Amino acid sequence: MPHPLTEHQHPHPWRLLLVLIAAMTLWRLAIAALVPVTQDEAYYFDWARSLAWGYFDHPPGVALLGLGTWLEPGSALAARLGGILAGVLTLLVLARFYHNCGLTTARDLGLALVLVFATLPGLAVGVITTPDTLLALAWALSLHEAERALAGDRRRWITAGLATGLGLLGKYSMVLIGPVFLWAIIRSDWRALKTPWPYLGGVAAVLVFAPNILWNAHHDWLTMGFQLGHGLSTDVGSFAAAEASAIDHQGPQSLSERLASLAGYVGTQLVFWGALLVAMLARLWLGWRSRTDVSVDRDAVFPAHARRLLIAATVFPLAFFALVSWVSEVEANWPVVYLMSAAPLVAVWLRSVRTWVLVGAGVNVLLVSLYAVHAATDALPLPDNQNRILRETHGFAELARIAAELDAPVHADRYQTTAMLRFYRLDLATSQWPGLTRPSEYLRGQIAPRIVPDALTGPFWLVTRFGAPPVIGGFTVETQRVLFDCPRQPLQEGGEPPCSRPLHTWYLYRYVPGGAAL
């Protein structure tokens, strides 16, 4: 009788996996074509038109993913092609990594990939282009190479370092892979610390990352200062200090606030599993009902070095940001790289409820698909607090069309509005007006013309959400227009809002030098 761990085992179960990955990719392509571009995506895609080694908000990796915007300006699908390609590579690398870690059957490998793909972050990051897209690919590559190094080929620490450097060019939180590697080396191959390979890997990471370090050094540590202030609630100097003055960085102070922050962090990470939590509950119920541990012995599945690497890569990001949540606000997506190493561990644990896993994954895919349809059609009667996707995407293409018909240059007060106008109508040469809202890359004059108010001599339009026109020295408002953006309706100008709670209310003010105010 075959051992349950080796039943259906095949040394190369790649045909089924490639079909599975192809199906996942086709779903991502369909959703990418359906969902309009989001505001931060439009911002990153604008960077792709002016490549550099750094930007105000992030290192340059996400800009490279947006090069598809050159293929067809204004197309969300074309702009997202780089991110989708990165997602395909991530799944392929993870499949090989999981196989090397001990998941040698098609069923186990497929289950682990389904878990990675069908969590809510997995479904979103595979479609929406963010810095996490490149971070995920680099994190997977780094783990793959680290496992090979721990398995005996210590030279692979160099390629692990190269992948780490690539990840740092995508997002600075890639630095968290360092403690993961150190723990895995100490626990599994401490003698490697007496060889040059781990240190050469560190050098390789620094060399790949060096262009962004040099860029920051020549730009007053702009990006690193912004990220430090944004992530750890600290004040930063120079130009990035303006971000601290524009956003309240004060983290939780009292014990109750700290506990609430930590509870919110934990709750969000659980919610990210979506309907897959049902499979986990079913697994717990099955174990309790049988009064025995129905799980397989993980030691028999994963070699010791792989198990330690997987556990470290799962626990450390979760624990680190749990500590951060005690003193600062933590954005929900920051620790999600842990899902890639948690997936094979959870897959083995959930073998006995495989059907529940597939049902949970299907429910998650269905819900996200419906939400994507809603983003494109406003079809679902969702409450206002569930309509973030509409506030992110709806009405901007029409706003850009109207802006293109105005009789003077058009600018915006927020970087998000600026990015959306430029995505749909790059010919507008729109930029962000300085000093009105949170600063951004637009104020540096690299990706769009920098506005110098004292140098302007002609009229211009300002798009804003302020109901009263901002005071701009040397200019007065000659004309005012108001546009209401409601679900399932085109923009309406003037009068009363056509719905009780518009998604957007945009005010268009025409400023002229001197002159009489309204």
Solvent accessible surface area in square Angstrom, and as a share of the most:
residue,aa,sasa,rsa
1,M,234,1.04
2,P,84,0.53
3,H,103,0.46
4,P,98,0.61
5,L,28,0.14
6,T,72,0.42
7,E,80,0.36
8,H,118,0.52
9,Q,84,0.37
10,H,101,0.45
11,P,84,0.53
12,H,112,0.50
13,P,10,0.06
14,W,55,0.19
15,R,206,0.75
16,L,100,0.50
17,L,0,0.00
18,L,96,0.48
19,V,94,0.54
20,L,44,0.22
21,I,7,0.04
22,A,51,0.39
23,A,55,0.43
24,M,8,0.03
25,T,21,0.12
26,L,120,0.60
27,W,40,0.14
28,R,12,0.04
29,L,58,0.29
30,A,61,0.47
31,I,13,0.07
32,A,0,0.00
33,A,61,0.47
34,L,67,0.33
35,V,8,0.05
36,P,38,0.24
37,V,0,0.00
38,T,14,0.08
39,Q,17,0.08
40,D,61,0.32
41,E,1,0.01
42,A,1,0.01
43,Y,3,0.01
44,Y,16,0.06
45,F,0,0.00
46,D,1,0.01
47,W,0,0.00
48,A,2,0.01
49,R,41,0.15
50,S,37,0.24
51,L,95,0.47
52,A,41,0.32
53,W,132,0.46
54,G,0,0.00
55,Y,2,0.01
56,F,0,0.00
57,D,4,0.02
58,H,26,0.11
59,P,0,0.00
60,P,8,0.05
61,G,1,0.01
62,V,0,0.00
63,A,0,0.00
64,L,97,0.48
65,L,18,0.09
66,G,0,0.00
67,L,75,0.37
68,G,10,0.09
69,T,1,0.00
70,W,153,0.54
71,L,132,0.66
72,E,102,0.46
73,P,92,0.58
74,G,27,0.26
75,S,20,0.13
76,A,16,0.12
77,L,63,0.31
78,A,9,0.07
79,A,0,0.00
80,R,0,0.00
81,L,68,0.34
82,G,21,0.20
83,G,4,0.04
84,I,7,0.03
85,L,109,0.54
86,A,4,0.03
87,G,9,0.08
88,V,31,0.18
89,L,76,0.38
90,T,12,0.07
91,L,2,0.01
92,L,68,0.34
93,V,25,0.14
94,L,0,0.00
95,A,2,0.01
96,R,101,0.37
97,F,0,0.00
98,Y,0,0.00
99,H,28,0.13
100,N,25,0.13
101,C,0,0.00
102,G,20,0.19
103,L,0,0.00
104,T,35,0.20
105,T,9,0.05
106,A,20,0.16
107,R,121,0.44
108,D,6,0.03
109,L,0,0.00
110,G,10,0.10
111,L,5,0.02
112,A,0,0.00
113,L,0,0.00
114,V,18,0.10
115,L,1,0.01
116,V,15,0.09
117,F,15,0.06
118,A,1,0.01
119,T,1,0.00
120,L,54,0.27
121,P,13,0.08
122,G,15,0.14
123,L,2,0.01
124,A,48,0.37
125,V,33,0.19
126,G,4,0.04
127,V,7,0.04
128,I,38,0.19
129,T,1,0.00
130,T,34,0.20
131,P,7,0.05
132,D,11,0.06
133,T,4,0.03
134,L,13,0.07
135,L,3,0.01
136,A,18,0.14
137,L,16,0.08
138,A,0,0.00
139,W,1,0.00
140,A,0,0.00
141,L,53,0.26
142,S,0,0.00
143,L,0,0.00
144,H,24,0.11
145,E,21,0.09
146,A,0,0.00
147,E,0,0.00
148,R,70,0.26
149,A,0,0.00
150,L,13,0.07
151,A,51,0.39
152,G,58,0.56
153,D,47,0.24
154,R,72,0.26
155,R,151,0.55
156,R,68,0.25
157,W,9,0.03
158,I,53,0.27
159,T,55,0.32
160,A,1,0.00
161,G,5,0.05
162,L,80,0.40
163,A,9,0.07
164,T,14,0.08
165,G,0,0.00
166,L,58,0.29
167,G,0,0.00
168,L,21,0.10
169,L,18,0.09
170,G,0,0.00
171,K,20,0.09
172,Y,37,0.14
173,S,26,0.17
174,M,0,0.00
175,V,94,0.54
176,L,13,0.07
177,I,2,0.01
178,G,34,0.32
179,P,56,0.35
180,V,1,0.01
181,F,24,0.10
182,L,95,0.47
183,W,129,0.45
184,A,0,0.00
185,I,7,0.04
186,I,87,0.44
187,R,117,0.43
188,S,33,0.21
189,D,23,0.12
190,W,118,0.41
191,R,144,0.53
192,A,0,0.00
193,L,57,0.28
194,K,158,0.67
195,T,30,0.17
196,P,74,0.47
197,W,75,0.26
198,P,21,0.13
199,Y,122,0.46
200,L,75,0.37
201,G,5,0.04
202,G,37,0.36
203,V,80,0.46
204,A,10,0.08
205,A,11,0.08
206,V,85,0.49
207,L,121,0.60
208,V,43,0.25
209,F,21,0.09
210,A,26,0.20
211,P,37,0.23
212,N,0,0.00
213,I,53,0.27
214,L,105,0.52
215,W,27,0.09
216,N,0,0.00
217,A,47,0.36
218,H,147,0.66
219,H,66,0.29
220,D,89,0.46
221,W,118,0.41
222,L,5,0.02
223,T,0,0.00
224,M,54,0.24
225,G,14,0.13
226,F,7,0.03
227,Q,39,0.17
228,L,91,0.45
229,G,1,0.01
230,H,57,0.25
231,G,14,0.14
232,L,79,0.39
233,S,35,0.22
234,T,52,0.30
235,D,124,0.64
236,V,22,0.13
237,G,52,0.50
238,S,64,0.41
239,F,72,0.30
240,A,2,0.02
241,A,33,0.26
242,A,39,0.30
243,E,3,0.01
244,A,20,0.16
245,S,99,0.64
246,A,53,0.41
247,I,70,0.35
248,D,117,0.61
249,H,28,0.13
250,Q,123,0.55
251,G,11,0.10
252,P,16,0.10
253,Q,100,0.44
254,S,52,0.34
255,L,118,0.59
256,S,77,0.50
257,E,85,0.38
258,R,57,0.21
259,L,91,0.45
260,A,65,0.50
261,S,30,0.19
262,L,56,0.28
263,A,64,0.50
264,G,41,0.39
265,Y,17,0.06
266,V,73,0.42
267,G,29,0.28
268,T,43,0.25
269,Q,10,0.04
270,L,94,0.47
271,V,93,0.53
272,F,33,0.14
273,W,16,0.06
274,G,23,0.22
275,A,21,0.16
276,L,0,0.00
277,L,52,0.26
278,V,71,0.41
279,A,0,0.00
280,M,31,0.14
281,L,116,0.58
282,A,21,0.16
283,R,9,0.03
284,L,104,0.52
285,W,140,0.49
286,L,63,0.31
287,G,14,0.14
288,W,147,0.52
289,R,166,0.61
290,S,49,0.32
291,R,165,0.60
292,T,85,0.49
293,D,110,0.57
294,V,54,0.31
295,S,32,0.21
296,V,40,0.23
297,D,88,0.46
298,R,109,0.40
299,D,87,0.45
300,A,65,0.50
301,V,14,0.08
302,F,1,0.00
303,P,57,0.36
304,A,44,0.34
305,H,33,0.15
306,A,0,0.00
307,R,45,0.16
308,R,63,0.23
309,L,0,0.00
310,L,0,0.00
311,I,68,0.34
312,A,9,0.07
313,A,0,0.00
314,T,18,0.11
315,V,81,0.46
316,F,64,0.27
317,P,0,0.00
318,L,48,0.24
319,A,46,0.36
320,F,71,0.29
321,F,14,0.06
322,A,24,0.19
323,L,131,0.65
324,V,9,0.05
325,S,1,0.01
326,W,82,0.29
327,V,80,0.46
328,S,1,0.01
329,E,125,0.56
330,V,30,0.18
331,E,77,0.34
332,A,37,0.29
333,N,49,0.25
334,W,30,0.10
335,P,0,0.00
336,V,16,0.09
337,V,9,0.05
338,Y,11,0.04
339,L,10,0.05
340,M,13,0.06
341,S,0,0.00
342,A,6,0.04
343,A,1,0.01
344,P,0,0.00
345,L,17,0.08
346,V,26,0.15
347,A,1,0.01
348,V,1,0.01
349,W,71,0.25
350,L,0,0.00
351,R,45,0.16
352,S,57,0.37
353,V,10,0.06
354,R,44,0.16
355,T,98,0.57
356,W,126,0.44
357,V,0,0.00
358,L,93,0.46
359,V,79,0.45
360,G,2,0.02
361,A,8,0.06
362,G,39,0.38
363,V,58,0.33
364,N,1,0.01
365,V,35,0.20
366,L,104,0.52
367,L,100,0.50
368,V,34,0.19
369,S,25,0.16
370,L,78,0.39
371,Y,78,0.29
372,A,5,0.04
373,V,60,0.34
374,H,1,0.00
375,A,5,0.04
376,A,42,0.33
377,T,73,0.43
378,D,7,0.04
379,A,59,0.46
380,L,56,0.28
381,P,124,0.78
382,L,55,0.28
383,P,78,0.49
384,D,45,0.23
385,N,114,0.59
386,Q,96,0.42
387,N,12,0.06
388,R,165,0.60
389,I,25,0.13
390,L,0,0.00
391,R,78,0.29
392,E,35,0.16
393,T,6,0.03
394,H,34,0.15
395,G,15,0.15
396,F,3,0.01
397,A,52,0.40
398,E,45,0.20
399,L,0,0.00
400,A,0,0.00
401,R,111,0.40
402,I,18,0.09
403,A,1,0.01
404,A,32,0.25
405,E,123,0.55
406,L,25,0.12
407,D,103,0.54
408,A,16,0.12
409,P,79,0.50
410,V,2,0.01
411,H,18,0.08
412,A,0,0.00
413,D,2,0.01
414,R,41,0.15
415,Y,20,0.08
416,Q,35,0.16
417,T,4,0.02
418,T,0,0.00
419,A,0,0.00
420,M,0,0.00
421,L,0,0.00
422,R,14,0.05
423,F,4,0.02
424,Y,51,0.19
425,R,86,0.31
426,L,73,0.36
427,D,104,0.54
428,L,26,0.13
429,A,50,0.39
430,T,0,0.00
431,S,0,0.00
432,Q,2,0.01
433,W,6,0.02
434,P,41,0.26
435,G,77,0.74
436,L,47,0.23
437,T,42,0.24
438,R,45,0.16
439,P,8,0.05
440,S,0,0.00
441,E,0,0.00
442,Y,1,0.00
443,L,26,0.13
444,R,44,0.16
445,G,25,0.24
446,Q,111,0.49
447,I,10,0.05
448,A,8,0.06
449,P,77,0.49
450,R,159,0.58
451,I,15,0.08
452,V,77,0.44
453,P,40,0.25
454,D,141,0.73
455,A,72,0.56
456,L,61,0.30
457,T,122,0.71
458,G,30,0.29
459,P,49,0.31
460,F,4,0.02
461,W,12,0.04
462,L,0,0.00
463,V,0,0.00
464,T,1,0.01
465,R,128,0.47
466,F,88,0.37
467,G,53,0.51
468,A,71,0.55
469,P,51,0.32
470,P,18,0.11
471,V,145,0.84
472,I,11,0.06
473,G,65,0.63
474,G,61,0.59
475,F,20,0.08
476,T,38,0.22
477,V,10,0.06
478,E,83,0.37
479,T,50,0.29
480,Q,83,0.37
481,R,65,0.24
482,V,24,0.14
483,L,2,0.01
484,F,18,0.07
485,D,0,0.00
486,C,0,0.00
487,P,27,0.17
488,R,148,0.54
489,Q,71,0.31
490,P,99,0.62
491,L,20,0.10
492,Q,71,0.32
493,E,87,0.39
494,G,22,0.21
495,G,68,0.65
496,E,141,0.63
497,P,54,0.34
498,P,46,0.29
499,C,33,0.20
500,S,114,0.74
501,R,159,0.58
502,P,37,0.23
503,L,15,0.07
504,H,16,0.07
505,T,37,0.21
506,W,3,0.01
507,Y,45,0.17
508,L,0,0.00
509,Y,0,0.00
510,R,37,0.14
511,Y,3,0.01
512,V,20,0.12
513,P,60,0.38
514,G,39,0.38
515,G,62,0.59
516,A,87,0.67
517,A,72,0.56
518,L,133,0.66
